[in-house]
Amino acid sequence: MSQEINPGAGATGGAGRSAGTLDEVDRRILHELVRDGRISIRSLAERVHVSRTNAYARVERLLRDGVVTGFRARIAAEPAGLGTSAYIALTIEQNTWREVSAELARVRHIEHAALLGGEHDVLALVRAPDNATLRDVVLGRVQSIAGVLSTRTWLVFEEFDGARSPWE
């Protein structure tokens, strides 16, 4: 289970839609997969107290339904050479979100971006090797995208995961 299965599922157009209802076993499976995406079906079945056949069928259904979109390694940015992280909030021209989103998806060092409702229109997470690269991403690349009116940047000092998974 170490490869990306369906990289595009849920990436666009799926916001607000819901797959079928997840039961307690599905949630326990998701919790275990989030903890260790490389877990074997045998170990997964043992941890959630179902048969291997049942665990396999459920994982296949979760993949097919787009609940699980793939399996990937979680990389620690700083040891991997990306020691500067920042969030960039963008204000964009009305009705340019498709074009701006497409351009942002092509900007190197943007790890994640989300369209928002509120004071800002887009929030992007940038991971760069240093402040000079961050400056080039924000001032050179992002601000030059047609439709971007303004940006606001917040430097990340430290990151941590929440104590509880939503799948517990």
N, C-alpha and C positions, 0 to 999 in steps of 0.2 A: 504494500500500500504506500509506495513512495513516489508515485507519479501523479501529475495533475490530470484529472479525468475530464472535467468539463469547464475549462477556464472561463468561458463566456457566460455561464449560467448566472443569473442574478446580477450581472454587471450593469446592464442597462435595461430600462423598461419594466423591471420587476418590482420596483418599490411599491410597497403598499399591498401587494398581492400575497396571498398565503397559500402554501401547499396544504395537503391534508393535515388533520390534527395529529400531533405527535403524542404517543402514549408514554408512560413512565419508562418502559424498556427502551424506546427510541431515544429519550432524553439521556438515559444512562449510557447508551451507545455513543451518542454525541459527546458526552462528557469525557468518555474514555478516548475517543478519537482526537479530541482537542488536547488532552493530556499527552497522548502518544499516537501520532498519525501512522507510525510504523508497526503498531501492535498487530500481532497475527490474529486471524479469525478465531483460532483455538483459545488464545489468551483472552480475547475480547468476550467470547462466549462464557468463559469461566468467570470473568469479572462481573458480568451483568446477569449471570445465572440463567442462561438459556442454552439450548443445544447449538452446536456449531452450524447446523443447517439453518436454524432460525436466525442466528447472528449473520450468517452469509446472506440470507434472503433479505433481511432488514437493511443491511449495508447497501446491497444492490438497489433496493427500493429507494433509499435515501439518496443515492447517486442519481438514479433515474428521475426522481421527482425534483432534482436540483437543490435539495436541502444541503447535501454535501457536494461541494463544487470541485473538490480536488484535495490533494495531499501535498504538502510542501514543507520544506525545512524552515524553521524560524531562525533568523540570523541576528546575532547581536551586532548592532551597527558599529559601535566603537571598535571592538576587536577586529572587525572586518574592514577597518580603514575609513569608516564614515563617522568621524568624531563630532561633527556639527549637525544638529537637527533643529528644525524650526517649523512652525506652522505659519503659513501665509494665507491671510484672508483676502479675497479678491472681491471687489465690487465691479460688476460688468454691466454693459449696456443691455437694456431690456431686449429679450428675444435673441440674444447671441449665445445662449448657453450651449447649444449643440456645437457650434464652431469653436468656442472657447474650450469646451470639454475635450474635443478632438485634439486640439493643439496641446493642451496640458498633458494629455496622455502620451504625447511624444517627447516631452521635456525630460531629459536625463536628470536623475536625482529626485524626481517626484515619485514618492513611494505610494501615495494614496491621495485621492481627491474626492470631495463630496460636495454636491449641490445642496445649498442650505435655504431655508426660509428665515428671514430675519434681517439684521443690520447688514450682514455681508452675504454675498451670493454663492461663493465657493470657498472651501477651506482645503488647503493642500498641505500634506506633510512632506517636507524636503529632508533628505539625508545626504549630506555632502562631506567630502573629506576635510574641508576647512572653511573658514569664514570667507576667504576670497572666492571660493567656488560658490558658496551660498549667495554672495553678492552678485556674482555673474548670473546665477539662476534667476534671482529676483529681478535685478535691474536690467540685465541684458536679455533674458529670454522671456520671462513671464510678462513683464511690463510692455514688451514689444508685441504681444499677441493682440490682434485686432479685436476690439470689443472690451478689453480690460481698461476700466476707468481709473482704478486705484488699487493699491495693495497695502497691507499692513502685516508686518512680520513680528512673530514672537519667538525668541530663541528658547530652546528647550534646555534646561539645566540638568534634569534627571527624569528618568521614566520608570514606571513600575506597572505591573499588571494588577488588576483588581483581585481581591482575596477570594471571590466566589465566582464560579462559572455560572452563566445563566442556565446551563444544562444540568445542574445538580438537582 
